[in-house]
Amino acid sequence: MDAPRVTTETDGHVFRIGLNRPDKYNAFDLRMLRELAEAYTAYEADPELWCALLFAHGDNFTSGLDLAEVGPAFAAGETLFPADCVDPLGLMEPRRTKPVVQAVQGYCFTIGMELAMAADVVVADREAIFGQIEVRRGIMPFGGATLRLPKLSGWGNGMRYLLTGDRFDGVEAHRIGLVQEICEGAQETLAVSGRLAQTIASQAPLAVQASLASARTAVEQGPDAALDGLLDHARTLMASEDAMEGMMSFIERRPGNFKGR
């Protein structure tokens, strides 16, 4: 039996999702795409999982899509991910409602960058090598880069890399806003991203998910759309058990013990 292309492991309220095709630089074939979507779907479905950590086994996050297999399938009309699974790129329904932290080392090309843009917090080795290199293969990005990179990094920075296909390191990724923290080496990158995921997972999950939803609405639909219903949502949260626990933890000067209720 072949090893899974994507590993999953539960660590408390954190769901660790690992790309697991290191002998192929974690290049995504159709099976790996399906298994990643299945992992995201399992994460979304489990109420006890409050943050996901997306990382890669081996020296590289991913060299991108295995175009020899994925290219013809996509050209023939197939989708990247099964229609009944959560879309890891967050472009199609169903979409996840819970946070994802991503750890990047080595190569992070094409879909790797697009997964980073779809994630919520990204940590990278300063020596990581990023590239949205589709134009060098005669194609265009179709996993969200053209939608997100110019907005995330500014028009000039986005076009600088979308139109040239040039590679850049973790320091540059941090400068243009693709990465939130840079580390020294893959081991530190995984450790820092793991701590961030655990920190997020130690907060009140309903509050985290509501904050994520509000921010996403503001970015995708504008501030007015996010403002609509904002106060009602906040008041609903204030009536939750977790909000009462948060108040008691403040009064008693201790960490909150949240239940997601």
C-alpha positions as CSV (number, residue, x, y, z in Angstrom):
1,M,0.0,0.0,0.0
2,D,1.5,3.4,-1.0
3,A,2.1,5.9,1.8
4,P,-0.5,8.6,2.0
5,R,0.3,11.7,-0.1
6,V,-1.1,13.8,2.7
7,T,-0.7,12.9,6.4
8,T,-3.0,14.1,9.2
9,E,-2.4,14.1,12.9
10,T,-4.4,15.6,15.8
11,D,-2.4,17.5,18.5
12,G,-5.0,18.7,21.0
13,H,-7.2,21.2,19.1
14,V,-4.6,21.5,16.3
15,F,-4.9,19.5,13.1
16,R,-1.5,18.9,11.5
17,I,-1.7,18.4,7.7
18,G,1.5,17.3,6.0
19,L,2.3,17.1,2.3
20,N,4.0,13.8,1.9
21,R,5.5,13.2,-1.5
22,P,9.1,14.3,-0.6
23,D,10.8,12.1,-3.3
24,K,8.9,14.2,-5.9
25,Y,9.6,17.5,-4.2
26,N,6.0,17.3,-3.0
27,A,4.7,17.9,-6.5
28,F,0.9,17.7,-6.5
29,D,-0.6,14.9,-8.6
30,L,-4.3,14.3,-8.8
31,R,-4.2,11.9,-5.8
32,M,-2.4,14.4,-3.6
33,L,-4.8,17.2,-4.6
34,R,-7.7,14.9,-3.6
35,E,-6.1,13.9,-0.3
36,L,-5.4,17.5,0.6
37,A,-9.1,18.4,0.0
38,E,-10.1,15.4,2.1
39,A,-7.9,16.6,5.0
40,Y,-9.3,20.1,4.9
41,T,-12.8,18.6,4.8
42,A,-12.1,16.5,7.9
43,Y,-10.7,19.5,9.7
44,E,-13.8,21.6,8.9
45,A,-16.1,18.8,10.0
46,D,-14.6,18.2,13.4
47,P,-15.8,20.7,16.1
48,E,-12.9,19.8,18.3
49,L,-10.3,21.0,15.8
50,W,-9.8,24.7,16.1
51,C,-6.7,25.4,14.0
52,A,-4.9,23.6,11.2
53,L,-1.1,23.6,10.6
54,L,-0.2,22.9,6.9
55,F,3.4,21.8,6.5
56,A,5.5,19.6,4.3
57,H,7.6,16.5,4.9
58,G,11.1,16.6,3.4
59,D,13.2,19.5,2.2
60,N,10.6,21.3,0.1
61,F,7.1,22.6,0.6
62,T,6.1,21.9,-3.0
63,S,7.6,22.2,-6.5
64,G,4.1,22.9,-7.7
65,L,1.6,20.9,-9.8
66,D,2.7,17.6,-11.5
67,L,1.7,19.1,-14.9
68,A,2.3,15.9,-16.8
69,E,-0.8,14.4,-15.0
70,V,-2.7,17.4,-13.7
71,G,-2.4,19.5,-16.9
72,P,-4.3,17.2,-19.2
73,A,-6.9,16.5,-16.6
74,F,-7.6,20.1,-16.0
75,A,-7.6,21.0,-19.7
76,A,-10.2,18.3,-20.2
77,G,-12.5,20.0,-17.7
78,E,-11.7,18.3,-14.4
79,T,-11.5,20.4,-11.2
80,L,-8.5,20.5,-9.0
81,F,-10.4,19.3,-6.0
82,P,-13.5,17.1,-5.6
83,A,-16.7,19.1,-5.6
84,D,-18.0,17.7,-2.3
85,C,-14.8,18.6,-0.4
86,V,-13.6,21.8,1.1
87,D,-11.5,23.8,-1.4
88,P,-8.0,24.3,0.2
89,L,-7.5,27.3,-2.1
90,G,-10.7,28.9,-0.8
91,L,-12.0,29.7,-4.3
92,M,-15.0,27.4,-4.6
93,E,-17.7,26.3,-2.2
94,P,-17.5,24.7,0.3
95,R,-14.9,26.9,1.9
96,R,-13.4,26.4,5.3
97,T,-14.5,28.6,8.3
98,K,-11.5,27.8,10.6
99,P,-8.0,29.2,10.5
100,V,-4.9,27.7,8.8
101,V,-1.2,28.4,9.6
102,Q,1.2,27.4,6.9
103,A,4.9,26.5,7.3
104,V,7.2,26.8,4.2
105,Q,10.7,25.6,3.6
106,G,12.6,24.9,0.3
107,Y,10.7,25.2,-2.9
108,C,7.3,26.8,-2.7
109,F,6.1,27.2,-6.3
110,T,2.8,27.8,-8.0
111,I,0.1,26.1,-6.0
112,G,2.4,26.3,-2.9
113,M,2.2,30.1,-3.1
114,E,-1.5,30.0,-3.8
115,L,-2.0,27.9,-0.7
116,A,0.0,30.4,1.3
117,M,-2.2,33.2,-0.1
118,A,-5.3,31.2,0.9
119,A,-3.9,30.5,4.4
120,D,-4.3,33.0,7.3
121,V,-0.8,33.1,8.8
122,V,2.4,32.0,6.9
123,V,5.8,31.3,8.5
124,A,8.8,30.6,6.2
125,D,12.5,29.8,6.3
126,R,14.4,32.8,5.1
127,E,16.1,30.5,2.5
128,A,12.8,29.2,1.1
129,I,12.4,29.8,-2.6
130,F,9.1,31.1,-3.8
131,G,7.9,31.4,-7.4
132,Q,4.6,31.9,-9.3
133,I,6.3,30.5,-12.4
134,E,3.4,29.6,-14.7
135,V,4.2,32.1,-17.4
136,R,7.5,30.3,-17.8
137,R,5.5,27.2,-18.8
138,G,3.2,28.9,-21.2
139,I,0.2,29.0,-18.8
140,M,-1.3,31.3,-16.3
141,P,-1.9,30.8,-12.5
142,F,-5.4,29.3,-12.0
143,G,-5.4,28.7,-8.2
144,G,-6.0,32.3,-7.0
145,A,-2.6,34.1,-7.5
146,T,-4.0,36.6,-10.0
147,L,-6.8,37.4,-7.7
148,R,-4.9,37.6,-4.5
149,L,-1.2,38.6,-5.0
150,P,-1.8,42.1,-6.4
151,K,-4.2,42.9,-3.5
152,L,-1.9,41.3,-0.9
153,S,1.4,42.7,-2.1
154,G,0.3,45.8,-4.1
155,W,-0.1,46.0,-7.8
156,G,3.6,46.5,-8.6
157,N,4.9,43.8,-6.4
158,G,2.3,41.4,-7.7
159,M,3.0,42.1,-11.3
160,R,6.7,41.9,-10.6
161,Y,6.4,38.2,-9.9
162,L,3.3,37.2,-11.8
163,L,4.6,38.5,-15.1
164,T,8.2,37.5,-14.8
165,G,7.9,34.2,-13.1
166,D,11.1,35.1,-11.1
167,R,11.9,33.3,-7.9
168,F,12.4,35.1,-4.6
169,D,13.4,34.1,-1.0
170,G,11.7,34.2,2.3
171,V,13.0,37.7,3.1
172,E,11.4,39.1,0.0
173,A,8.2,37.1,0.7
174,H,8.1,38.8,4.0
175,R,8.7,42.3,2.5
176,I,5.7,41.9,0.1
177,G,3.4,40.5,2.8
178,L,3.1,36.9,1.6
179,V,4.8,35.7,4.8
180,Q,4.3,37.0,8.3
181,E,7.3,35.6,10.0
182,I,10.7,34.4,8.8
183,C,12.9,31.9,10.5
184,E,16.4,30.3,10.4
185,G,16.0,26.9,8.8
186,A,13.2,24.4,8.4
187,Q,13.2,23.1,12.0
188,E,12.7,26.6,13.5
189,T,10.0,27.3,10.8
190,L,8.0,24.3,11.8
191,A,8.5,25.0,15.6
192,V,7.4,28.7,15.2
193,S,4.4,27.8,13.0
194,G,3.4,25.1,15.4
195,R,3.4,27.5,18.4
196,L,1.3,30.0,16.4
197,A,-1.2,27.2,15.6
198,Q,-1.3,26.2,19.3
199,T,-1.8,29.8,20.4
200,I,-4.7,30.3,18.0
201,A,-6.2,27.0,19.1
202,S,-6.0,28.1,22.8
203,Q,-8.4,31.0,22.1
204,A,-12.2,30.8,22.1
205,P,-12.9,29.0,18.8
206,L,-16.3,30.7,18.1
207,A,-14.6,34.1,18.6
208,V,-11.7,33.1,16.3
209,Q,-14.1,31.9,13.6
210,A,-16.3,35.0,13.8
211,S,-13.2,37.3,13.6
212,L,-12.0,35.3,10.6
213,A,-15.4,35.5,8.8
214,S,-15.7,39.3,9.4
215,A,-12.2,40.0,8.1
216,R,-12.7,37.8,5.1
217,T,-16.0,39.5,4.3
218,A,-14.3,42.9,4.5
219,V,-11.5,41.9,2.2
220,E,-13.6,40.1,-0.4
221,Q,-16.8,42.2,-0.3
222,G,-15.7,45.5,1.2
223,P,-16.1,47.2,4.7
224,D,-19.8,47.9,4.3
225,A,-20.6,44.2,3.8
226,A,-18.5,43.4,6.9
227,L,-20.2,46.2,8.9
228,D,-23.7,44.8,8.1
229,G,-24.5,42.6,11.0
230,L,-21.2,43.2,12.9
231,L,-22.8,44.3,16.1
232,D,-25.4,41.6,16.1
233,H,-22.7,39.0,15.6
234,A,-20.7,40.5,18.5
235,R,-23.7,40.5,20.8
236,T,-24.4,36.8,19.9
237,L,-20.9,35.9,20.9
238,M,-21.2,37.8,24.2
239,A,-24.1,35.4,25.1
240,S,-21.9,32.3,24.6
241,E,-20.5,30.2,27.4
242,D,-17.0,30.9,26.1
243,A,-17.6,34.7,26.5
244,M,-18.6,34.1,30.2
245,E,-15.5,31.9,30.7
246,G,-13.4,34.7,29.1
247,M,-14.8,37.2,31.6
248,M,-14.2,34.9,34.5
249,S,-10.6,34.2,33.4
250,F,-10.0,37.9,33.2
251,I,-11.4,38.5,36.7
252,E,-9.4,35.5,38.1
253,R,-6.3,36.3,36.1
254,R,-5.9,32.9,34.5
255,P,-6.0,31.5,30.9
256,G,-9.5,30.8,29.6
257,N,-10.7,27.2,29.4
258,F,-12.8,27.4,26.3
259,K,-15.3,24.8,25.0
260,G,-16.6,26.2,21.7
261,R,-20.0,26.8,23.1
